Amino acid sequence: MHRTAIAYGGANSQFGHIYHAAEEADLPATMRPIVLIHGGYWTTEFSLTIESAIARQYGERGALVWNIEYRRVGEDGGGWPHTGRDVVAAINALDGPVREALPAPVADRVDWNSVAVVGHSAGGQLAVWATAQLRAQTANTRITTVVAQSAALDLVAAGQAGRESVQALIGRPYAQAAQRYRAASPMEQDPFDAHVVVIHGDRDTAIPVELSRRYVSTVCARGQSAELIVVPEEGHDAFVDPRSVCNRQTIRALGL
């Protein structure tokens, strides 16, 4: 497996790792680009390395994986809206730094019209929100699938409940900045032209599965293409375990 670190901005946390098969003989005829966005309460307690095993696995299955970092709460420039803007910039980097870093045998095989964006927990909020801001496309790519894994999809409800991690992200209590919470919440975004697959373990105690049910019901009523997959007997962290059913369901949604 070949891994390359690429910067998409000037800040220390504005970078990502590209994964793809190291040998040309191991490259499939067509490679799906996957943007991978880690979770961890939007804080510097967690980094892109928690997705490294998943990124390698997807690369071994023939994908081109862009595992991104972003500025988080606890570092300069972290918090809203800069954290979200970093993810938008990282996805836009598919048009420039990412594509430019690929060897010709890899670049020639990538299907840039079938980008998938995958985010876990806080990363799921960023995945859906950033895709909505981009209207599911960059200048030279098209996002067709978003996978939201046990994702924070309703920041308004979280803010009203006084969820500390969400308040730290937004920077103010909900009562003082209701519009900021709405603007950042995936639940409040206009429909976009990509299919959202929401996957949630029914043993999740960090983000209840009912929130994903409500998200899918709400956005489908507005015209968003979305579906919910509930995985029995698995919890919130199953998505970072390559052996889990949650991860297998993600692989299936990605067509890998």
C-alpha positions in Angstrom: 0.0 0.0 0.0 1.3 3.4 -1.0 0.7 6.4 1.3 1.5 10.1 0.5 1.0 13.1 2.7 -0.4 16.1 0.9 -1.1 19.6 2.1 -4.3 21.4 1.0 -3.6 24.6 3.0 -1.0 26.4 5.0 -2.0 25.4 8.5 -0.5 22.4 10.3 -3.7 20.5 10.3 -4.6 21.2 6.6 -3.3 18.0 5.1 -4.3 14.5 4.4 -3.0 11.1 3.4 -3.6 9.5 0.0 -3.7 5.7 -0.1 -3.7 3.5 -3.2 -2.2 0.2 -4.3 1.6 0.4 -4.6 2.0 -1.9 -7.6 0.5 -1.1 -11.0 -0.4 -4.8 -11.4 -2.6 -4.5 -8.3 -4.6 -1.5 -9.6 -8.1 -2.1 -10.7 -9.4 -0.9 -14.1 -11.5 1.8 -12.3 -10.8 3.3 -8.9 -13.4 5.0 -6.8 -12.2 8.1 -4.9 -13.2 8.1 -1.3 -12.8 11.1 1.0 -12.5 9.8 4.6 -13.3 12.2 7.5 -12.5 11.1 11.0 -14.6 11.9 14.1 -13.6 12.7 17.7 -15.9 15.5 18.9 -14.2 18.0 16.5 -11.3 18.2 19.0 -7.5 17.7 18.9 -7.9 14.6 21.1 -8.4 12.7 17.9 -6.7 12.8 14.5 -6.9 11.2 11.1 -4.8 8.3 12.4 -7.9 6.7 13.9 -9.0 6.0 10.3 -5.6 4.7 9.1 -6.6 1.0 9.2 -9.9 1.7 7.4 -8.1 3.8 4.8 -5.6 1.0 4.1 -8.4 -1.5 3.9 -10.3 0.5 1.3 -7.1 1.1 -0.7 -6.5 -2.6 -0.7 -10.0 -3.1 -2.1 -9.1 -0.8 -5.1 -10.2 2.6 -3.9 -8.2 5.9 -4.0 -8.5 7.1 -0.4 -8.1 10.7 0.7 -8.0 10.5 4.5 -8.1 14.1 5.7 -7.2 16.2 8.7 -8.7 19.5 9.6 -8.4 22.3 12.2 -10.2 21.2 15.4 -11.3 22.8 18.6 -8.1 23.3 20.7 -5.8 24.6 18.0 -5.5 27.9 16.1 -8.2 28.3 13.6 -10.3 25.4 15.0 -14.0 25.6 15.6 -16.9 26.9 13.5 -16.9 27.8 10.7 -13.2 27.2 10.0 -13.4 23.5 10.7 -16.2 23.1 8.2 -14.4 25.3 5.6 -11.3 23.1 6.0 -13.3 20.0 4.9 -14.7 21.9 1.9 -11.2 22.9 1.0 -9.9 19.3 1.4 -12.6 18.0 -0.9 -11.8 20.7 -3.4 -8.2 19.6 -3.3 -9.3 16.6 -5.4 -9.1 19.0 -8.3 -5.6 20.1 -7.5 -3.0 18.8 -5.0 -4.5 15.3 -4.8 -4.8 14.8 -8.5 -1.4 16.3 -9.1 0.3 13.9 -6.6 -1.0 10.7 -8.3 1.3 8.7 -10.6 -0.1 8.4 -14.1 -1.1 4.8 -13.9 -3.3 5.7 -10.9 -4.6 9.0 -12.2 -5.7 7.3 -15.4 -7.9 4.9 -13.5 -9.8 7.2 -11.1 -13.4 7.8 -11.8 -13.8 11.4 -10.7 -17.5 11.4 -11.4 -18.2 8.9 -8.6 -16.6 10.4 -5.5 -17.8 9.1 -2.1 -17.5 11.1 1.1 -17.4 9.0 4.3 -17.6 10.5 7.8 -17.8 9.0 11.3 -19.5 10.7 14.2 -18.4 14.4 14.1 -16.8 13.5 10.7 -20.3 12.5 9.5 -21.6 16.0 10.3 -18.7 17.4 8.3 -19.2 15.0 5.4 -22.9 15.9 4.9 -22.5 19.6 5.6 -19.5 20.0 3.2 -21.2 18.0 0.5 -24.3 20.3 0.8 -22.1 23.4 0.6 -20.5 22.1 -2.6 -23.8 21.0 -4.0 -22.2 17.6 -4.4 -19.5 18.7 -6.9 -16.2 20.4 -7.3 -15.0 22.0 -10.5 -13.8 18.6 -11.9 -15.5 15.9 -9.7 -18.9 14.8 -8.8 -19.9 13.4 -5.4 -22.5 10.6 -5.8 -22.5 9.0 -2.3 -22.2 10.3 1.2 -21.9 7.7 4.1 -22.7 9.2 7.5 -21.6 6.7 10.2 -23.3 7.2 13.6 -23.1 10.9 12.6 -24.0 14.1 14.5 -26.7 15.1 12.1 -28.9 17.4 14.2 -26.8 20.2 15.8 -29.9 22.2 16.6 -31.2 19.5 18.9 -27.7 18.9 20.3 -27.3 22.6 21.0 -30.7 22.9 22.7 -29.8 19.9 24.9 -26.5 21.7 25.9 -24.2 19.1 24.3 -20.7 20.3 25.4 -18.8 19.1 22.3 -21.2 20.9 20.0 -21.2 24.1 22.1 -17.4 24.0 22.0 -17.5 23.6 18.2 -19.9 26.5 17.6 -18.2 28.6 20.3 -21.4 29.9 22.0 -24.5 28.4 23.7 -27.5 27.7 21.5 -29.5 30.5 23.1 -26.9 33.0 21.9 -26.3 31.7 18.4 -29.2 29.6 17.2 -28.6 30.6 13.6 -25.0 29.3 13.7 -26.2 25.9 14.9 -28.8 25.8 12.1 -26.2 26.8 9.5 -23.9 24.0 10.7 -26.5 21.3 11.1 -26.8 18.6 8.4 -30.5 18.3 9.2 -31.0 22.0 8.1 -29.3 21.8 4.7 -31.0 22.0 1.3 -31.2 18.7 -0.7 -28.2 18.0 -2.9 -27.7 15.6 -5.8 -26.0 12.7 -4.0 -27.3 9.7 -2.2 -26.8 9.7 1.6 -26.4 6.4 3.3 -26.8 6.7 7.1 -25.4 3.7 9.0 -25.9 3.4 12.7 -25.3 0.6 15.3 -28.3 -0.1 17.5 -26.0 -0.3 20.6 -24.7 3.2 20.1 -24.7 5.1 23.4 -22.9 8.2 22.2 -25.4 9.2 19.5 -28.8 7.4 19.7 -30.0 5.6 16.5 -33.3 7.5 16.8 -31.4 10.7 15.7 -30.4 9.0 12.4 -34.0 7.8 11.9 -35.3 11.3 12.3 -32.7 12.8 10.0 -33.5 10.4 7.2 -37.3 10.9 7.6 -36.9 14.7 7.6 -34.6 15.1 4.7 -36.3 12.5 2.5 -39.6 14.5 3.0 -37.7 17.5 1.5 -36.5 15.6 -1.5 -33.1 14.4 -0.4 -32.1 10.9 -1.5 -31.2 9.1 1.7 -31.6 5.7 3.4 -30.9 4.3 6.9 -29.1 1.0 7.7 -29.3 -0.1 11.3 -26.6 -2.6 12.3 -27.7 -4.8 15.3 -25.4 -5.5 18.3 -22.7 -2.8 17.4 -21.9 0.5 19.0 -20.4 3.9 18.2 -16.8 2.9 17.6 -17.5 -0.1 15.4 -16.8 2.0 12.3 -13.1 2.3 13.0 -12.8 -1.5 13.3 -12.1 -3.1 9.9 -13.6 -6.3 11.1 -17.0 -4.9 12.2 -20.4 -5.3 10.5 -20.7 -1.5 10.5 -17.6 -1.3 8.3 -18.8 -4.1 6.1 -22.0 -2.3 5.5 -20.0 0.8 4.6 -17.9 -1.2 2.1 -21.1 -2.5 0.6 -22.6 1.1 0.3 -19.4 2.1 -1.4 -19.4 -0.7 -3.9 -15.9 -1.9 -3.0 
